[in-house]
């Protein structure tokens, strides 16, 4: 477990081992907010111990989306007294429906979670829900705004903005190719451009994994994804029976390129209905990383 990195007043990020998950921490005078809880009780307890080194305040939790490494540690925090777990409504629905199917992904590092046997292995479904409109959470002198930019990495990605820092979950991922298994590629590129448009409102941007990112990194990710959408769409038109022939020209690894094409086909077939409102919370100009 790495040390906390202080980003701005009362804003921190902890980069965990293994998947390099970034856990955010926002500290007010009355409450502290923990953003993403890890992939099971072992990692969850490490995160909670690190949080308790920073603050003894009562906690609230945010799950940025419904992938196991971001919410499988919830039960550890529930055992510590947390009763308020925030997420987008689509994320909560996905956790309730699919969480048990994700247990197999943690068999190596979190065998108790994988087996569903032991302490703090139950699935804790978020109970404080965000829809299309931003929600302000008062932590005591510090306000965190939870908001939704539409479908992207999943259909329930939640962002957290403070006076200095934007926590974006896996909409932005630094150090590895994006994961497309549950994604909406065209809308994801739109969300990235919308995040870039917020660059003057924050000093820091924290991705779901990897190092804090710059606006140029976000722009490059958006442009790369838009180019990949065009390339894959043309290949689907030219070779509808085997669009995977586009894999060599796509800017991602072979496995993620297969998922990219699959999700592009599925989401195009289903249409683009169901996205968010792309509402822009007003925090005032703050600047962002250059």
C-alpha atoms as an extended CHARMM CRD file, in Angstrom:
* protein
*
       290  EXT
         1         1  UNK       CA              0.0000000000        0.0000000000        0.0000000000  PROA      1               0.0000000000
         2         2  UNK       CA              1.4840000000        3.3240000000       -1.0110000000  PROA      2               0.0000000000
         3         3  UNK       CA              1.3890000000        6.4950000000        1.0280000000  PROA      3               0.0000000000
         4         4  UNK       CA             -1.3870000000        9.0210000000        0.6510000000  PROA      4               0.0000000000
         5         5  UNK       CA             -0.8220000000       11.6850000000       -1.9790000000  PROA      5               0.0000000000
         6         6  UNK       CA             -2.2890000000       15.0410000000       -0.9760000000  PROA      6               0.0000000000
         7         7  UNK       CA             -3.8970000000       16.7070000000       -3.9840000000  PROA      7               0.0000000000
         8         8  UNK       CA             -5.5080000000       19.7780000000       -2.5180000000  PROA      8               0.0000000000
         9         9  UNK       CA             -6.9410000000       20.9270000000        0.7890000000  PROA      9               0.0000000000
        10        10  UNK       CA             -8.5810000000       17.8630000000        2.3880000000  PROA      10              0.0000000000
        11        11  UNK       CA             -8.2690000000       15.7890000000       -0.8220000000  PROA      11              0.0000000000
        12        12  UNK       CA             -6.1180000000       12.6720000000       -1.0320000000  PROA      12              0.0000000000
        13        13  UNK       CA             -5.5540000000        9.6020000000       -3.1900000000  PROA      13              0.0000000000
        14        14  UNK       CA             -4.1830000000        6.2000000000       -2.1750000000  PROA      14              0.0000000000
        15        15  UNK       CA             -2.7860000000        4.0490000000       -4.9720000000  PROA      15              0.0000000000
        16        16  UNK       CA             -3.1650000000        0.4410000000       -3.9120000000  PROA      16              0.0000000000
        17        17  UNK       CA             -1.0460000000       -2.5320000000       -4.9190000000  PROA      17              0.0000000000
        18        18  UNK       CA             -1.8780000000       -5.0090000000       -7.6670000000  PROA      18              0.0000000000
        19        19  UNK       CA             -4.3690000000       -3.2510000000       -9.9330000000  PROA      19              0.0000000000
        20        20  UNK       CA             -3.0770000000        0.1670000000       -8.7930000000  PROA      20              0.0000000000
        21        21  UNK       CA             -6.6100000000        1.1120000000       -7.8580000000  PROA      21              0.0000000000
        22        22  UNK       CA             -6.9030000000        4.7200000000       -6.7620000000  PROA      22              0.0000000000
        23        23  UNK       CA             -8.9530000000        5.1880000000       -3.6130000000  PROA      23              0.0000000000
        24        24  UNK       CA             -9.9540000000        8.7890000000       -3.0040000000  PROA      24              0.0000000000
        25        25  UNK       CA            -10.4520000000       10.4610000000        0.3550000000  PROA      25              0.0000000000
        26        26  UNK       CA            -12.1760000000       13.7980000000        0.9630000000  PROA      26              0.0000000000
        27        27  UNK       CA            -12.1420000000       15.0420000000        4.5700000000  PROA      27              0.0000000000
        28        28  UNK       CA            -14.5830000000       17.5300000000        6.0240000000  PROA      28              0.0000000000
        29        29  UNK       CA            -15.0620000000       18.6640000000        9.6170000000  PROA      29              0.0000000000
        30        30  UNK       CA            -17.9430000000       16.2330000000       10.2550000000  PROA      30              0.0000000000
        31        31  UNK       CA            -17.5960000000       13.4170000000        7.7060000000  PROA      31              0.0000000000
        32        32  UNK       CA            -15.0100000000       11.9180000000        5.3740000000  PROA      32              0.0000000000
        33        33  UNK       CA            -15.7910000000       10.4090000000        1.9790000000  PROA      33              0.0000000000
        34        34  UNK       CA            -14.0100000000        7.2880000000        0.7000000000  PROA      34              0.0000000000
        35        35  UNK       CA            -14.1230000000        6.7700000000       -3.0630000000  PROA      35              0.0000000000
        36        36  UNK       CA            -13.8890000000        3.0650000000       -4.0350000000  PROA      36              0.0000000000
        37        37  UNK       CA            -13.1900000000        0.2940000000       -1.5400000000  PROA      37              0.0000000000
        38        38  UNK       CA            -11.1160000000       -2.3750000000       -3.2890000000  PROA      38              0.0000000000
        39        39  UNK       CA            -11.6070000000       -5.9480000000       -4.4630000000  PROA      39              0.0000000000
        40        40  UNK       CA            -12.4550000000       -7.7520000000       -1.2270000000  PROA      40              0.0000000000
        41        41  UNK       CA            -12.0190000000       -7.8230000000        2.5440000000  PROA      41              0.0000000000
        42        42  UNK       CA             -8.2310000000       -8.0940000000        2.4840000000  PROA      42              0.0000000000
        43        43  UNK       CA             -7.7340000000       -5.0130000000        0.3350000000  PROA      43              0.0000000000
        44        44  UNK       CA            -10.7230000000       -3.2960000000        1.9110000000  PROA      44              0.0000000000
        45        45  UNK       CA             -9.1730000000       -3.6100000000        5.3740000000  PROA      45              0.0000000000
        46        46  UNK       CA             -5.8650000000       -2.2000000000        4.1030000000  PROA      46              0.0000000000
        47        47  UNK       CA             -7.7320000000        0.7530000000        2.6410000000  PROA      47              0.0000000000
        48        48  UNK       CA             -9.7560000000        1.2760000000        5.8270000000  PROA      48              0.0000000000
        49        49  UNK       CA             -6.6090000000        1.0960000000        7.9720000000  PROA      49              0.0000000000
        50        50  UNK       CA             -4.9940000000        3.7210000000        5.7470000000  PROA      50              0.0000000000
        51        51  UNK       CA             -8.0940000000        5.9070000000        5.9850000000  PROA      51              0.0000000000
        52        52  UNK       CA             -8.0520000000        5.6170000000        9.7770000000  PROA      52              0.0000000000
        53        53  UNK       CA             -4.4540000000        6.8390000000        9.8080000000  PROA      53              0.0000000000
        54        54  UNK       CA             -5.7620000000       10.0610000000        8.2280000000  PROA      54              0.0000000000
        55        55  UNK       CA             -9.0620000000       10.5430000000       10.0340000000  PROA      55              0.0000000000
        56        56  UNK       CA            -11.3180000000        9.0770000000       12.7100000000  PROA      56              0.0000000000
        57        57  UNK       CA            -14.3980000000       10.8590000000       11.3670000000  PROA      57              0.0000000000
        58        58  UNK       CA            -17.5480000000        8.9410000000       10.4130000000  PROA      58              0.0000000000
        59        59  UNK       CA            -17.3460000000        7.8170000000        6.8030000000  PROA      59              0.0000000000
        60        60  UNK       CA            -19.4970000000        7.7570000000        3.7050000000  PROA      60              0.0000000000
        61        61  UNK       CA            -18.5310000000        5.6620000000        0.6850000000  PROA      61              0.0000000000
        62        62  UNK       CA            -18.8140000000        6.2600000000       -3.0510000000  PROA      62              0.0000000000
        63        63  UNK       CA            -18.5800000000        3.4460000000       -5.6170000000  PROA      63              0.0000000000
        64        64  UNK       CA            -17.6800000000        4.9530000000       -8.9820000000  PROA      64              0.0000000000
        65        65  UNK       CA            -19.0170000000        1.9650000000      -10.9440000000  PROA      65              0.0000000000
        66        66  UNK       CA            -20.0170000000       -1.6840000000      -10.7290000000  PROA      66              0.0000000000
        67        67  UNK       CA            -16.6960000000       -3.4610000000      -11.2620000000  PROA      67              0.0000000000
        68        68  UNK       CA            -15.5040000000       -5.6800000000       -8.4230000000  PROA      68              0.0000000000
        69        69  UNK       CA            -12.2750000000       -3.8160000000       -7.6250000000  PROA      69              0.0000000000
        70        70  UNK       CA            -14.2890000000       -0.6860000000       -6.8220000000  PROA      70              0.0000000000
        71        71  UNK       CA            -16.9510000000       -2.1130000000       -4.4990000000  PROA      71              0.0000000000
        72        72  UNK       CA            -16.0220000000       -5.5710000000       -3.1660000000  PROA      72              0.0000000000
        73        73  UNK       CA            -14.5480000000       -3.8980000000       -0.0770000000  PROA      73              0.0000000000
        74        74  UNK       CA            -17.8670000000       -2.2850000000        0.9000000000  PROA      74              0.0000000000
        75        75  UNK       CA            -18.6490000000       -4.8200000000        3.6290000000  PROA      75              0.0000000000
        76        76  UNK       CA            -15.4540000000       -3.8930000000        5.4940000000  PROA      76              0.0000000000
        77        77  UNK       CA            -16.6760000000       -0.3110000000        5.6640000000  PROA      77              0.0000000000
        78        78  UNK       CA            -20.1730000000       -1.3940000000        6.6450000000  PROA      78              0.0000000000
        79        79  UNK       CA            -18.6260000000       -3.3020000000        9.5570000000  PROA      79              0.0000000000
        80        80  UNK       CA            -16.8720000000       -0.0510000000       10.5380000000  PROA      80              0.0000000000
        81        81  UNK       CA            -20.2350000000        1.6740000000       10.8140000000  PROA      81              0.0000000000
        82        82  UNK       CA            -20.7410000000        3.1180000000        7.3380000000  PROA      82              0.0000000000
        83        83  UNK       CA            -24.4270000000        3.2310000000        6.4130000000  PROA      83              0.0000000000
        84        84  UNK       CA            -24.3290000000        5.5760000000        3.4100000000  PROA      84              0.0000000000
        85        85  UNK       CA            -23.0050000000        4.0760000000        0.1750000000  PROA      85              0.0000000000
        86        86  UNK       CA            -23.3480000000        6.3390000000       -2.8610000000  PROA      86              0.0000000000
        87        87  UNK       CA            -23.4660000000        5.2780000000       -6.5250000000  PROA      87              0.0000000000
        88        88  UNK       CA            -25.3060000000        5.9930000000       -9.7240000000  PROA      88              0.0000000000
        89        89  UNK       CA            -28.6300000000        4.1510000000       -9.8880000000  PROA      89              0.0000000000
        90        90  UNK       CA            -27.4240000000        2.0450000000      -12.8390000000  PROA      90              0.0000000000
        91        91  UNK       CA            -24.3360000000        1.0380000000      -10.8630000000  PROA      91              0.0000000000
        92        92  UNK       CA            -26.4050000000       -0.0630000000       -7.8670000000  PROA      92              0.0000000000
        93        93  UNK       CA            -28.7020000000       -2.0890000000      -10.1170000000  PROA      93              0.0000000000
        94        94  UNK       CA            -25.7150000000       -3.7800000000      -11.7730000000  PROA      94              0.0000000000
        95        95  UNK       CA            -24.1580000000       -4.6240000000       -8.3990000000  PROA      95              0.0000000000
        96        96  UNK       CA            -27.4060000000       -6.1430000000       -7.1750000000  PROA      96              0.0000000000
        97        97  UNK       CA            -27.7860000000       -8.1940000000      -10.3460000000  PROA      97              0.0000000000
        98        98  UNK       CA            -24.2410000000       -9.1920000000      -11.2330000000  PROA      98              0.0000000000
        99        99  UNK       CA            -21.9050000000       -8.9090000000       -8.2430000000  PROA      99              0.0000000000
       100       100  UNK       CA            -21.8850000000      -12.6100000000       -7.3910000000  PROA      100             0.0000000000
       101       101  UNK       CA            -20.8530000000      -13.4010000000      -10.9590000000  PROA      101             0.0000000000
       102       102  UNK       CA            -17.7480000000      -11.2470000000      -10.4660000000  PROA      102             0.0000000000
       103       103  UNK       CA            -16.4680000000      -13.1820000000       -7.4510000000  PROA      103             0.0000000000
       104       104  UNK       CA            -14.4420000000      -15.5000000000       -9.6870000000  PROA      104             0.0000000000
       105       105  UNK       CA            -12.2180000000      -12.6170000000      -10.7380000000  PROA      105             0.0000000000
       106       106  UNK       CA            -10.6780000000      -12.2990000000       -7.2570000000  PROA      106             0.0000000000
       107       107  UNK       CA             -9.9590000000      -15.9710000000       -6.5280000000  PROA      107             0.0000000000
       108       108  UNK       CA             -6.1810000000      -15.4600000000       -6.3750000000  PROA      108             0.0000000000
       109       109  UNK       CA             -5.9240000000      -12.3580000000       -4.1970000000  PROA      109             0.0000000000
       110       110  UNK       CA             -9.2020000000      -12.5540000000       -2.2790000000  PROA      110             0.0000000000
       111       111  UNK       CA            -10.0920000000      -16.2640000000       -1.9250000000  PROA      111             0.0000000000
       112       112  UNK       CA            -12.6290000000      -15.6200000000        0.8470000000  PROA      112             0.0000000000
       113       113  UNK       CA            -14.4650000000      -13.0980000000       -1.3200000000  PROA      113             0.0000000000
       114       114  UNK       CA            -14.3770000000      -15.4620000000       -4.2760000000  PROA      114             0.0000000000
       115       115  UNK       CA            -15.8840000000      -18.2780000000       -2.1920000000  PROA      115             0.0000000000
       116       116  UNK       CA            -18.3210000000      -16.0190000000       -0.3540000000  PROA      116             0.0000000000
       117       117  UNK       CA            -17.0980000000      -17.4750000000        2.9300000000  PROA      117             0.0000000000
       118       118  UNK       CA            -15.6420000000      -15.5740000000        5.8710000000  PROA      118             0.0000000000
       119       119  UNK       CA            -15.9180000000      -12.1090000000        7.3400000000  PROA      119             0.0000000000
       120       120  UNK       CA            -16.9740000000       -9.0820000000        5.2790000000  PROA      120             0.0000000000
       121       121  UNK       CA            -17.6100000000      -11.0450000000        2.0790000000  PROA      121             0.0000000000
       122       122  UNK       CA            -21.2510000000      -10.1110000000        1.5880000000  PROA      122             0.0000000000
       123       123  UNK       CA            -22.2550000000       -7.8270000000       -1.2680000000  PROA      123             0.0000000000
       124       124  UNK       CA            -23.1920000000       -4.3650000000       -0.0100000000  PROA      124             0.0000000000
       125       125  UNK       CA            -25.3670000000       -2.6570000000       -2.6090000000  PROA      125             0.0000000000
       126       126  UNK       CA            -25.2200000000        1.1600000000       -2.6250000000  PROA      126             0.0000000000
       127       127  UNK       CA            -28.2880000000        2.6920000000       -1.0000000000  PROA      127             0.0000000000
       128       128  UNK       CA            -27.8070000000        6.4230000000       -1.7410000000  PROA      128             0.0000000000
       129       129  UNK       CA            -28.4760000000        6.8740000000       -5.4370000000  PROA      129             0.0000000000
       130       130  UNK       CA            -27.5900000000        9.5250000000       -7.9940000000  PROA      130             0.0000000000
       131       131  UNK       CA            -29.5580000000        9.8050000000      -11.2150000000  PROA      131             0.0000000000
       132       132  UNK       CA            -29.0010000000       12.3880000000      -13.9640000000  PROA      132             0.0000000000
       133       133  UNK       CA            -28.8990000000       15.4320000000      -11.6820000000  PROA      133             0.0000000000
       134       134  UNK       CA            -25.8460000000       16.2570000000       -9.5390000000  PROA      134             0.0000000000
       135       135  UNK       CA            -26.0410000000       15.6100000000       -5.8050000000  PROA      135             0.0000000000
       136       136  UNK       CA            -24.1300000000       17.6890000000       -3.2400000000  PROA      136             0.0000000000
       137       137  UNK       CA            -22.8620000000       15.8930000000       -0.1450000000  PROA      137             0.0000000000
       138       138  UNK       CA            -21.9430000000       18.1820000000        2.7530000000  PROA      138             0.0000000000
       139       139  UNK       CA            -19.0030000000       16.7750000000        4.7130000000  PROA      139             0.0000000000
       140       140  UNK       CA            -18.7810000000       19.7720000000        7.0240000000  PROA      140             0.0000000000
       141       141  UNK       CA            -17.1050000000       22.7960000000        5.4710000000  PROA      141             0.0000000000
       142       142  UNK       CA            -16.2880000000       20.6860000000        2.4030000000  PROA      142             0.0000000000
       143       143  UNK       CA            -18.7660000000       19.7900000000       -0.3230000000  PROA      143             0.0000000000
       144       144  UNK       CA            -18.4060000000       16.8560000000       -2.7050000000  PROA      144             0.0000000000
       145       145  UNK       CA            -20.5570000000       16.9050000000       -5.8170000000  PROA      145             0.0000000000
       146       146  UNK       CA            -21.5380000000       13.5520000000       -7.3000000000  PROA      146             0.0000000000
       147       147  UNK       CA            -22.5220000000       13.6970000000      -10.9620000000  PROA      147             0.0000000000
       148       148  UNK       CA            -23.1020000000       11.6150000000      -14.0780000000  PROA      148             0.0000000000
       149       149  UNK       CA            -21.9400000000       12.3110000000      -17.6280000000  PROA      149             0.0000000000
       150       150  UNK       CA            -23.8230000000        9.4800000000      -19.3160000000  PROA      150             0.0000000000
       151       151  UNK       CA            -22.7070000000        6.0330000000      -20.3720000000  PROA      151             0.0000000000
       152       152  UNK       CA            -18.9850000000        5.5380000000      -20.8690000000  PROA      152             0.0000000000
       153       153  UNK       CA            -16.8160000000        2.8280000000      -19.2730000000  PROA      153             0.0000000000
       154       154  UNK       CA            -20.1270000000        1.4160000000      -17.9750000000  PROA      154             0.0000000000
       155       155  UNK       CA            -23.6840000000        2.7180000000      -17.9150000000  PROA      155             0.0000000000
       156       156  UNK       CA            -23.2900000000        3.9010000000      -14.3130000000  PROA      156             0.0000000000
       157       157  UNK       CA            -20.0170000000        5.8290000000      -13.9870000000  PROA      157             0.0000000000
       158       158  UNK       CA            -20.1530000000        8.3760000000      -11.1790000000  PROA      158             0.0000000000
       159       159  UNK       CA            -17.7420000000       11.2980000000      -10.8540000000  PROA      159             0.0000000000
       160       160  UNK       CA            -16.8680000000       13.1650000000       -7.6590000000  PROA      160             0.0000000000
       161       161  UNK       CA            -15.8570000000       16.8160000000       -7.7880000000  PROA      161             0.0000000000
       162       162  UNK       CA            -14.5320000000       18.9810000000       -4.9640000000  PROA      162             0.0000000000
       163       163  UNK       CA            -13.1190000000       22.4870000000       -4.8780000000  PROA      163             0.0000000000
       164       164  UNK       CA             -9.7510000000       21.2030000000       -6.0980000000  PROA      164             0.0000000000
       165       165  UNK       CA            -10.0540000000       17.6580000000       -7.4080000000  PROA      165             0.0000000000
       166       166  UNK       CA            -12.0750000000       15.5680000000       -9.8610000000  PROA      166             0.0000000000
       167       167  UNK       CA            -12.2490000000       11.8130000000       -9.1910000000  PROA      167             0.0000000000
       168       168  UNK       CA            -13.4130000000       10.1170000000      -12.4130000000  PROA      168             0.0000000000
       169       169  UNK       CA            -13.1860000000        6.3690000000      -11.7880000000  PROA      169             0.0000000000
       170       170  UNK       CA            -12.3440000000        4.2420000000      -14.8130000000  PROA      170             0.0000000000
       171       171  UNK       CA            -13.6540000000        6.7280000000      -17.3610000000  PROA      171             0.0000000000
       172       172  UNK       CA             -9.9800000000        7.6590000000      -17.3360000000  PROA      172             0.0000000000
       173       173  UNK       CA             -7.3570000000        4.9700000000      -16.7990000000  PROA      173             0.0000000000
       174       174  UNK       CA             -3.6540000000        5.7560000000      -16.8620000000  PROA      174             0.0000000000
       175       175  UNK       CA             -0.9600000000        3.1630000000      -17.4970000000  PROA      175             0.0000000000
       176       176  UNK       CA             -3.0530000000        0.5380000000      -19.2950000000  PROA      176             0.0000000000
       177       177  UNK       CA             -5.4700000000        0.1950000000      -22.1940000000  PROA      177             0.0000000000
       178       178  UNK       CA             -9.1000000000        1.0440000000      -21.3680000000  PROA      178             0.0000000000
       179       179  UNK       CA            -11.3550000000       -1.8910000000      -20.4800000000  PROA      179             0.0000000000
       180       180  UNK       CA            -14.2800000000       -2.1360000000      -22.9010000000  PROA      180             0.0000000000
       181       181  UNK       CA            -16.2120000000       -5.1760000000      -21.6310000000  PROA      181             0.0000000000
       182       182  UNK       CA            -19.2120000000       -3.1640000000      -20.3650000000  PROA      182             0.0000000000
       183       183  UNK       CA            -18.5430000000        0.0170000000      -22.2960000000  PROA      183             0.0000000000
       184       184  UNK       CA            -20.3090000000        2.3160000000      -24.7220000000  PROA      184             0.0000000000
       185       185  UNK       CA            -17.3640000000        3.3870000000      -26.9210000000  PROA      185             0.0000000000
       186       186  UNK       CA            -18.9370000000        6.2800000000      -28.8170000000  PROA      186             0.0000000000
       187       187  UNK       CA            -20.4960000000        7.7590000000      -25.7000000000  PROA      187             0.0000000000
       188       188  UNK       CA            -17.2940000000        7.1550000000      -23.7370000000  PROA      188             0.0000000000
       189       189  UNK       CA            -15.4020000000        9.4010000000      -26.1490000000  PROA      189             0.0000000000
       190       190  UNK       CA            -18.1110000000       12.0480000000      -25.6200000000  PROA      190             0.0000000000
       191       191  UNK       CA            -17.7180000000       11.7950000000      -21.8390000000  PROA      191             0.0000000000
       192       192  UNK       CA            -13.9610000000       12.2300000000      -22.1230000000  PROA      192             0.0000000000
       193       193  UNK       CA            -14.4270000000       15.3910000000      -24.1690000000  PROA      193             0.0000000000
       194       194  UNK       CA            -16.8700000000       16.6470000000      -21.5490000000  PROA      194             0.0000000000
       195       195  UNK       CA            -14.3080000000       15.9730000000      -18.8070000000  PROA      195             0.0000000000
       196       196  UNK       CA            -11.7510000000       17.9360000000      -20.8000000000  PROA      196             0.0000000000
       197       197  UNK       CA            -14.1960000000       20.8450000000      -20.9390000000  PROA      197             0.0000000000
       198       198  UNK       CA            -14.1420000000       20.8730000000      -17.1200000000  PROA      198             0.0000000000
       199       199  UNK       CA            -10.3660000000       21.3800000000      -16.9920000000  PROA      199             0.0000000000
       200       200  UNK       CA            -10.5960000000       24.9520000000      -15.6630000000  PROA      200             0.0000000000
       201       201  UNK       CA            -12.7120000000       23.8770000000      -12.6720000000  PROA      201             0.0000000000
       202       202  UNK       CA            -10.1790000000       21.5990000000      -11.0020000000  PROA      202             0.0000000000
       203       203  UNK       CA             -6.4910000000       21.5270000000      -10.2060000000  PROA      203             0.0000000000
       204       204  UNK       CA             -6.2210000000       17.7270000000      -10.1550000000  PROA      204             0.0000000000
       205       205  UNK       CA             -7.7990000000       14.7830000000      -11.9580000000  PROA      205             0.0000000000
       206       206  UNK       CA             -7.6620000000       11.2960000000      -10.4190000000  PROA      206             0.0000000000
       207       207  UNK       CA             -8.2600000000        8.3040000000      -12.7280000000  PROA      207             0.0000000000
       208       208  UNK       CA             -9.5100000000        4.9650000000      -11.4910000000  PROA      208             0.0000000000
       209       209  UNK       CA             -6.0600000000        3.4470000000      -11.9070000000  PROA      209             0.0000000000
       210       210  UNK       CA             -2.5910000000        4.9070000000      -12.3990000000  PROA      210             0.0000000000
       211       211  UNK       CA             -1.1620000000        8.3690000000      -11.8650000000  PROA      211             0.0000000000
       212       212  UNK       CA             -3.0870000000       11.6520000000      -11.6900000000  PROA      212             0.0000000000
       213       213  UNK       CA             -3.7520000000       12.7260000000      -15.2660000000  PROA      213             0.0000000000
       214       214  UNK       CA             -3.4190000000       15.9160000000      -17.2720000000  PROA      214             0.0000000000
       215       215  UNK       CA             -5.9490000000       17.4620000000      -19.6120000000  PROA      215             0.0000000000
       216       216  UNK       CA             -3.7250000000       16.5290000000      -22.5380000000  PROA      216             0.0000000000
       217       217  UNK       CA             -3.9000000000       12.8860000000      -21.4510000000  PROA      217             0.0000000000
       218       218  UNK       CA             -7.7120000000       13.0550000000      -21.4060000000  PROA      218             0.0000000000
       219       219  UNK       CA             -7.8100000000       14.7430000000      -24.8280000000  PROA      219             0.0000000000
       220       220  UNK       CA             -5.4950000000       12.1210000000      -26.2870000000  PROA      220             0.0000000000
       221       221  UNK       CA             -7.6200000000        9.3250000000      -24.8150000000  PROA      221             0.0000000000
       222       222  UNK       CA            -10.7550000000       10.9070000000      -26.3240000000  PROA      222             0.0000000000
       223       223  UNK       CA             -9.1830000000       11.4120000000      -29.7560000000  PROA      223             0.0000000000
       224       224  UNK       CA             -7.7450000000        7.8960000000      -29.7860000000  PROA      224             0.0000000000
       225       225  UNK       CA            -11.1240000000        6.4100000000      -28.9160000000  PROA      225             0.0000000000
       226       226  UNK       CA            -12.9250000000        8.4820000000      -31.5540000000  PROA      226             0.0000000000
       227       227  UNK       CA            -10.4120000000        7.3720000000      -34.1770000000  PROA      227             0.0000000000
       228       228  UNK       CA            -10.8620000000        3.7480000000      -33.1130000000  PROA      228             0.0000000000
       229       229  UNK       CA            -14.6530000000        4.1250000000      -33.4050000000  PROA      229             0.0000000000
       230       230  UNK       CA            -14.2840000000        5.3640000000      -36.9840000000  PROA      230             0.0000000000
       231       231  UNK       CA            -11.8350000000        2.6070000000      -37.9040000000  PROA      231             0.0000000000
       232       232  UNK       CA            -13.9020000000       -0.1590000000      -36.3650000000  PROA      232             0.0000000000
       233       233  UNK       CA            -17.1770000000        1.1800000000      -37.7770000000  PROA      233             0.0000000000
       234       234  UNK       CA            -15.7070000000        1.1750000000      -41.2760000000  PROA      234             0.0000000000
       235       235  UNK       CA            -14.4140000000       -2.3630000000      -40.8030000000  PROA      235             0.0000000000
       236       236  UNK       CA            -17.8280000000       -3.5210000000      -39.5950000000  PROA      236             0.0000000000
       237       237  UNK       CA            -19.3440000000       -2.0680000000      -42.7710000000  PROA      237             0.0000000000
       238       238  UNK       CA            -16.6730000000       -3.5530000000      -45.0350000000  PROA      238             0.0000000000
       239       239  UNK       CA            -16.4490000000       -6.9650000000      -43.3440000000  PROA      239             0.0000000000
       240       240  UNK       CA            -19.6830000000       -7.5690000000      -41.4250000000  PROA      240             0.0000000000
       241       241  UNK       CA            -18.9760000000      -11.3010000000      -41.2270000000  PROA      241             0.0000000000
       242       242  UNK       CA            -15.5700000000      -10.8120000000      -39.5770000000  PROA      242             0.0000000000
       243       243  UNK       CA            -15.0380000000       -7.3250000000      -38.1840000000  PROA      243             0.0000000000
       244       244  UNK       CA            -12.1890000000       -8.6760000000      -36.0360000000  PROA      244             0.0000000000
       245       245  UNK       CA             -9.9380000000       -8.1790000000      -39.0610000000  PROA      245             0.0000000000
       246       246  UNK       CA             -9.8280000000       -4.5630000000      -37.8800000000  PROA      246             0.0000000000
       247       247  UNK       CA             -7.8820000000       -5.5640000000      -34.7480000000  PROA      247             0.0000000000
       248       248  UNK       CA             -4.3960000000       -4.8900000000      -36.1980000000  PROA      248             0.0000000000
       249       249  UNK       CA             -5.2510000000       -1.2710000000      -37.0100000000  PROA      249             0.0000000000
       250       250  UNK       CA             -6.8910000000       -0.4010000000      -33.6960000000  PROA      250             0.0000000000
       251       251  UNK       CA             -4.7850000000        1.4630000000      -31.0890000000  PROA      251             0.0000000000
       252       252  UNK       CA             -5.4190000000       -1.0730000000      -28.3020000000  PROA      252             0.0000000000
       253       253  UNK       CA             -4.1590000000       -4.5330000000      -27.4210000000  PROA      253             0.0000000000
       254       254  UNK       CA             -5.6750000000       -7.5490000000      -29.2260000000  PROA      254             0.0000000000
       255       255  UNK       CA             -7.9760000000       -8.6060000000      -26.3720000000  PROA      255             0.0000000000
       256       256  UNK       CA             -9.2980000000       -5.1180000000      -25.6950000000  PROA      256             0.0000000000
       257       257  UNK       CA             -9.6930000000       -4.5220000000      -29.4360000000  PROA      257             0.0000000000
       258       258  UNK       CA            -11.9390000000       -7.5910000000      -29.6500000000  PROA      258             0.0000000000
       259       259  UNK       CA            -14.0500000000       -6.2410000000      -26.8000000000  PROA      259             0.0000000000
       260       260  UNK       CA            -14.0700000000       -2.7920000000      -28.4030000000  PROA      260             0.0000000000
       261       261  UNK       CA            -15.4820000000       -4.1810000000      -31.6620000000  PROA      261             0.0000000000
       262       262  UNK       CA            -17.9760000000       -6.3970000000      -29.8380000000  PROA      262             0.0000000000
       263       263  UNK       CA            -19.2950000000       -3.5280000000      -27.7190000000  PROA      263             0.0000000000
       264       264  UNK       CA            -19.4260000000       -1.1690000000      -30.6900000000  PROA      264             0.0000000000
       265       265  UNK       CA            -21.5370000000       -3.7040000000      -32.5820000000  PROA      265             0.0000000000
       266       266  UNK       CA            -23.8160000000       -4.3010000000      -29.5880000000  PROA      266             0.0000000000
       267       267  UNK       CA            -24.3070000000       -0.6510000000      -28.7080000000  PROA      267             0.0000000000
       268       268  UNK       CA            -24.8940000000        0.3670000000      -32.3130000000  PROA      268             0.0000000000
       269       269  UNK       CA            -27.5040000000       -2.3580000000      -32.6260000000  PROA      269             0.0000000000
       270       270  UNK       CA            -29.2260000000       -1.1990000000      -29.4550000000  PROA      270             0.0000000000
       271       271  UNK       CA            -29.0180000000        2.4900000000      -30.3420000000  PROA      271             0.0000000000
       272       272  UNK       CA            -27.7300000000        5.3110000000      -28.1800000000  PROA      272             0.0000000000
       273       273  UNK       CA            -30.7680000000        5.6680000000      -25.9170000000  PROA      273             0.0000000000
       274       274  UNK       CA            -30.2250000000        5.6040000000      -22.1800000000  PROA      274             0.0000000000
       275       275  UNK       CA            -27.3310000000        8.0440000000      -21.8590000000  PROA      275             0.0000000000
       276       276  UNK       CA            -27.1390000000       10.7810000000      -19.2890000000  PROA      276             0.0000000000
       277       277  UNK       CA            -27.9200000000       14.4500000000      -19.5490000000  PROA      277             0.0000000000
       278       278  UNK       CA            -24.3110000000       15.6730000000      -19.6070000000  PROA      278             0.0000000000
       279       279  UNK       CA            -25.1960000000       18.2600000000      -16.9940000000  PROA      279             0.0000000000
       280       280  UNK       CA            -22.2400000000       20.4140000000      -15.9550000000  PROA      280             0.0000000000
       281       281  UNK       CA            -22.0130000000       21.1220000000      -12.2150000000  PROA      281             0.0000000000
       282       282  UNK       CA            -20.9670000000       24.6940000000      -11.4720000000  PROA      282             0.0000000000
       283       283  UNK       CA            -17.9530000000       24.8260000000       -9.1600000000  PROA      283             0.0000000000
       284       284  UNK       CA            -16.4380000000       28.0400000000      -10.5230000000  PROA      284             0.0000000000
       285       285  UNK       CA            -13.1060000000       28.3120000000      -12.3470000000  PROA      285             0.0000000000
       286       286  UNK       CA            -10.2220000000       26.5340000000      -10.6490000000  PROA      286             0.0000000000
       287       287  UNK       CA             -7.7150000000       25.6320000000      -13.3400000000  PROA      287             0.0000000000
       288       288  UNK       CA             -6.4980000000       22.1080000000      -14.0240000000  PROA      288             0.0000000000
       289       289  UNK       CA             -3.2180000000       20.3290000000      -14.5540000000  PROA      289             0.0000000000
       290       290  UNK       CA             -1.4150000000       21.8660000000      -17.5360000000  PROA      290             0.0000000000
